Amino acid sequence: MERRGCPRSFATAALALASSAALILSSCPNPSIDALAKAKLVLRQGATAIEAGDPFDFGTATVGDSRQFTFTVSNAGTIDLELTGADLVLIGGANAGQFSVASQPATVVRPGESTSFVLAFEPSASGLKTGTVTIATNG
């Protein structure tokens, strides 16, 4: 599958933002990078690591209110992790308009370092809301 310059399949980690949403984190591997030197994206919300398919619950929000959560992107690899794309954190999906990126992460994360971004959920109507979050990287 080709996606935003990704020449082959890309790894995904999903967050299901319940009451409220589903996030999919995408990482595009770069086939030109040596197999021994890699960038590795690690996503956390607080102390909780978010792996592929893990749900994330924004909880219940009153229509018109906003809930915000800070997510941390760390690089557990041996080379710089480069976040790419016009929007470093891209929101899509069925209810994308109910979510926003309040702050974007840095474009480069050095090995052993991290950056953060803030996602906001502001429902305009009652009911379950879902969305996706995509982060394209060289990892």
MIMIKOL-475329 format. One line per 4 residues: their letters; for each residue x, y, z of N, C-alpha, C. Coordinates in Angstrom, 2 decimals. Layout:
<pts>
a) X Y Z X Y Z X Y Z; ...
</pts>
This chain:
<pts>
merr) 0.84 -1.16 0.00 0.00 0.00 0.00 0.89 1.23 0.00; 0.61 2.19 -0.84 1.40 3.41 -0.87 0.63 4.52 -0.19; 1.29 5.27 0.69 0.64 6.32 1.45 1.61 7.46 1.66; 1.30 8.63 1.15 2.12 9.82 1.35 3.60 9.55 1.21
gcpr) 3.99 8.96 0.10 5.39 8.72 -0.14 5.92 7.45 0.47; 5.08 6.64 1.07 5.51 5.37 1.64 5.48 4.34 0.53; 6.62 3.81 0.12 6.66 2.93 -1.03 6.19 1.51 -0.76; 5.94 1.15 0.48 5.48 -0.20 0.79 4.60 -0.15 2.03
sfat) 4.21 -1.27 2.53 3.33 -1.30 3.70 3.93 -0.51 4.85; 3.06 0.06 5.65 3.53 0.81 6.79 2.95 0.22 8.05; 3.68 0.37 9.15 3.23 -0.15 10.43 2.13 0.74 10.97; 1.20 0.16 11.69 0.16 0.97 12.31 -0.02 0.59 13.76
aala) -0.35 1.57 14.54 -0.76 1.34 15.92 -2.07 2.07 16.05; -3.05 1.43 16.63 -4.37 2.05 16.70 -4.73 2.44 18.11; -5.39 3.55 18.23 -5.95 4.01 19.49 -7.44 4.10 19.26; -8.22 3.45 20.04 -9.66 3.60 19.92 -10.08 4.61 20.98
lass) -10.33 5.81 20.55 -10.71 6.87 21.47 -12.19 6.73 21.73; -12.52 6.02 22.77 -13.91 5.71 23.00 -14.65 6.90 23.55; -15.90 6.73 23.74 -16.95 7.68 24.05 -16.89 8.65 22.92; -16.06 8.26 22.05 -15.54 9.38 21.46 -14.65 9.14 20.29
aali) -13.83 8.09 20.20 -12.96 8.10 19.06 -12.12 6.90 18.82; -11.57 6.79 17.62 -10.58 5.76 17.31 -9.44 6.43 16.59; -8.24 6.19 17.04 -7.04 6.78 16.44 -6.23 5.70 15.78; -5.67 5.98 14.62 -4.72 5.06 14.02 -3.43 5.81 13.79
lssc) -2.38 5.31 14.37 -1.06 5.90 14.23 -0.34 5.14 13.14; 0.16 5.84 12.13 0.87 5.19 11.03 2.31 5.62 11.01; 3.18 4.68 10.77 4.60 4.95 10.68 5.10 4.38 9.37; 5.61 5.21 8.49 6.08 4.76 7.18 7.55 4.40 7.24
pnps) 7.90 3.15 7.03 9.31 2.77 7.03 10.01 3.28 5.78; 11.27 3.59 5.90 12.05 4.06 4.77 12.98 2.93 4.33; 12.72 2.32 3.16 13.51 1.17 2.75 14.96 1.49 2.44; 15.32 2.76 2.30 16.71 3.11 1.99 17.59 3.18 3.24
idal) 16.98 3.09 4.41 17.75 3.16 5.65 18.29 1.77 5.97; 19.57 1.71 6.34 20.21 0.45 6.68 19.42 -0.28 7.75; 19.31 -1.60 7.63 18.50 -2.40 8.55 18.99 -2.32 9.99; 20.25 -2.01 10.21 20.78 -1.94 11.57 20.58 -0.57 12.21
akak) 20.42 0.44 11.41 20.21 1.80 11.91 18.75 2.16 11.68; 17.98 2.20 12.76 16.55 2.45 12.61 16.07 3.48 13.61; 15.01 4.17 13.20 14.27 5.03 14.11 13.07 4.21 14.56; 12.69 4.34 15.83 11.56 3.56 16.33 10.65 4.46 17.14
lvlr) 9.42 4.64 16.64 8.43 5.46 17.31 7.79 4.69 18.46; 7.74 5.33 19.64 7.04 4.79 20.80 6.05 5.87 21.22; 4.76 5.49 21.32 3.72 6.46 21.67 3.20 6.17 23.07; 3.05 7.24 23.87 2.52 7.12 25.23 1.52 8.24 25.48
qgat) 0.58 7.93 26.36 -0.30 8.96 26.92 -0.11 8.80 28.41; 0.56 9.77 29.03 0.95 9.63 30.42 1.95 8.50 30.53; 1.75 7.60 31.49 2.65 6.47 31.68 2.24 5.26 30.84; 1.14 5.37 30.11 0.60 4.24 29.35 1.14 4.20 27.93
aiea) 1.83 3.11 27.59 2.30 2.91 26.21 1.10 2.52 25.35; 1.06 3.03 24.15 -0.03 2.73 23.23 0.53 1.89 22.09; 0.05 0.66 22.02 0.48 -0.30 21.01 -0.59 -0.44 19.94; -0.26 -1.15 18.87 -1.22 -1.38 17.79 -2.49 -2.01 18.35
gdpf) -3.61 -1.42 18.04 -4.90 -1.94 18.45 -5.35 -1.56 19.84; -4.49 -0.91 20.63 -4.88 -0.51 21.98 -5.94 0.59 21.93; -6.95 0.49 22.79 -7.95 1.57 22.84 -7.47 2.73 23.69; -7.93 3.92 23.35 -7.72 5.09 24.19 -9.08 5.76 24.36
dfgt) -9.46 6.01 25.59 -10.79 6.53 25.89 -10.70 7.98 26.34; -11.33 8.86 25.60 -11.40 10.26 25.99 -12.42 10.46 27.11; -13.17 9.44 27.43 -14.18 9.55 28.47 -15.41 10.28 27.95; -16.29 10.57 28.86 -17.53 11.27 28.50 -17.28 12.77 28.49
atvg) -17.74 13.39 27.44 -17.61 14.84 27.33 -18.99 15.43 27.04; -19.30 16.50 27.68 -20.56 17.20 27.43 -20.48 17.90 26.08; -21.57 17.87 25.32 -21.60 18.55 24.04 -21.17 20.00 24.23; -20.20 20.43 23.44 -19.67 21.78 23.53 -18.47 21.93 24.43
dsrq) -18.24 20.95 25.33 -17.05 20.99 26.19 -15.86 20.39 25.44; -14.67 20.65 25.93 -13.46 20.12 25.30 -12.65 19.33 26.32; -12.14 18.18 25.88 -11.22 17.37 26.69 -9.92 17.29 25.92; -8.80 17.50 26.59 -7.50 17.46 25.93 -6.60 16.44 26.61
ftft) -5.80 15.76 25.78 -4.84 14.79 26.28 -3.52 15.01 25.57; -2.43 14.92 26.34 -1.09 15.06 25.79 -0.52 13.68 25.51; 0.01 13.49 24.32 0.65 12.24 23.90 2.13 12.52 23.69; 2.96 11.54 24.03 4.40 11.68 23.89 4.90 10.70 22.83
vsna) 5.67 11.21 21.89 6.33 10.40 20.87 7.79 10.32 21.25; 8.28 9.11 21.49 9.69 8.90 21.83 10.37 8.13 20.71; 11.68 8.26 20.64 12.47 7.53 19.66 13.32 6.50 20.40; 12.94 5.22 20.26 13.70 4.13 20.87 14.69 3.53 19.88
gtid) 14.91 4.23 18.77 15.82 3.73 17.74 17.23 4.28 17.90; 18.02 4.05 16.84 19.43 4.45 16.86 19.74 5.62 15.93; 18.75 6.06 15.15 18.91 7.23 14.29 17.74 8.18 14.56; 17.84 9.40 14.03 16.77 10.38 14.21 15.44 9.85 13.66
lelt) 14.37 10.07 14.42 13.01 9.78 13.99 12.49 11.06 13.36; 12.12 10.99 12.09 11.65 12.17 11.37 10.15 12.06 11.16; 9.40 13.03 11.68 7.97 13.09 11.45 7.76 13.90 10.17; 6.99 13.36 9.25 6.85 13.98 7.94 5.39 14.28 7.65
gadl) 5.16 14.98 6.59 3.80 15.30 6.17 3.49 16.76 6.42; 2.52 17.28 5.66 2.11 18.68 5.83 1.59 18.92 7.24; 0.82 17.96 7.75 0.37 17.98 9.14 1.10 16.83 9.82; 1.90 17.11 10.83 2.67 16.05 11.49 1.74 15.05 12.16
vlig) 0.68 15.53 12.75 -0.36 14.69 13.32 -1.62 15.00 12.53; -2.10 14.03 11.79 -3.24 14.22 10.89 -4.45 13.48 11.43; -5.58 14.17 11.56 -6.81 13.56 12.04 -7.72 13.29 10.86; -8.27 12.09 10.81 -9.21 11.71 9.76 -10.31 10.85 10.35
gana) -11.07 10.20 9.50 -12.10 9.29 9.97 -13.48 9.90 10.00; -14.44 9.08 10.42 -15.85 9.43 10.37 -16.21 10.71 11.12; -15.62 10.94 12.26 -15.95 12.11 13.07 -14.74 13.02 13.28; -13.92 13.13 12.26 -12.67 13.90 12.36 -12.91 15.32 12.86
gqfs) -14.03 15.93 12.50 -14.32 17.30 12.90 -14.56 17.47 14.39; -14.73 16.36 15.12 -14.94 16.41 16.57 -13.61 16.46 17.32; -12.51 16.26 16.59 -11.17 16.20 17.18 -10.28 17.25 16.54; -9.28 17.69 17.29 -8.32 18.63 16.72 -6.96 18.40 17.38
vasq) -5.92 18.89 16.70 -4.57 18.85 17.26 -4.32 20.23 17.84; -4.28 20.31 19.17 -4.09 21.59 19.85 -2.64 22.06 19.76; -1.70 21.10 19.71 -0.30 21.44 19.48 0.39 20.27 18.78; 1.23 20.60 17.81 1.94 19.61 17.00 3.27 19.26 17.66
patv) 3.80 18.05 17.40 5.12 17.66 17.92 6.24 18.27 17.08; 7.45 18.11 17.54 8.63 18.52 16.78 8.77 17.60 15.55; 9.47 18.06 14.54 9.63 17.28 13.31 10.72 16.22 13.42; 11.69 16.42 14.32 12.78 15.46 14.48 12.91 15.09 15.96
vrpg) 13.00 13.76 16.21 13.19 13.27 17.57 14.48 12.44 17.56; 15.47 12.90 18.28 16.76 12.20 18.32 16.63 10.92 19.15; 17.52 9.95 18.93 17.46 8.70 19.71 17.45 8.99 21.21; 16.53 8.34 21.92 16.44 8.51 23.36 15.67 9.75 23.80
ests) 15.23 10.58 22.86 14.51 11.80 23.21 13.04 11.67 22.85; 12.26 12.69 23.20 10.83 12.66 22.93 10.31 14.05 22.61; 9.09 14.07 22.08 8.35 15.29 21.80 6.90 14.98 22.12; 6.07 15.99 22.22 4.67 15.71 22.55 3.73 16.49 21.64
fvla) 2.47 16.04 21.64 1.41 16.74 20.94 0.14 16.60 21.78; -0.79 17.51 21.56 -2.04 17.52 22.32 -3.20 17.32 21.38; -4.05 16.34 21.72 -5.29 16.10 20.97 -6.45 16.60 21.81; -7.39 17.25 21.14 -8.60 17.74 21.81 -9.82 17.06 21.22
feps) -10.78 16.76 22.07 -12.06 16.20 21.66 -13.14 17.16 22.11; -13.93 17.66 21.15 -15.00 18.59 21.44 -16.24 18.16 20.67; -17.08 17.33 21.30 -18.25 16.82 20.58 -19.29 17.91 20.32; -19.87 17.86 19.12 -20.91 18.82 18.77 -22.30 18.18 18.87
asgl) -22.33 16.87 19.11 -23.59 16.14 19.29 -23.31 14.94 20.18; -24.34 14.37 20.77 -24.16 13.22 21.65 -23.90 11.96 20.83; -23.37 10.94 21.48 -23.12 9.66 20.84 -21.64 9.36 20.71; -21.36 8.12 20.33 -19.99 7.67 20.13 -19.37 8.38 18.92
ktgt) -18.17 8.86 19.07 -17.45 9.55 17.99 -16.16 8.80 17.72; -15.80 8.65 16.47 -14.56 7.96 16.11 -13.77 8.80 15.12; -12.47 8.62 15.16 -11.58 9.31 14.25 -10.28 8.56 14.16; -9.42 9.00 13.29 -8.10 8.38 13.15 -7.03 9.46 13.25
vtia) -5.90 9.05 13.78 -4.74 9.94 13.83 -3.62 9.23 13.09; -3.00 9.93 12.16 -1.90 9.37 11.40 -0.65 10.21 11.61; 0.45 9.54 11.91 1.74 10.21 12.04 2.68 9.46 11.09; 3.10 10.10 10.03 4.02 9.48 9.07 5.45 9.75 9.54
tng) 6.27 8.70 9.53 7.66 8.83 9.99 8.60 8.02 9.11; 9.87 8.15 9.37 10.87 7.32 8.71 11.12 6.05 9.50; 10.41 5.83 10.60 10.61 4.68 11.46 9.71 3.58 11.12
</pts>
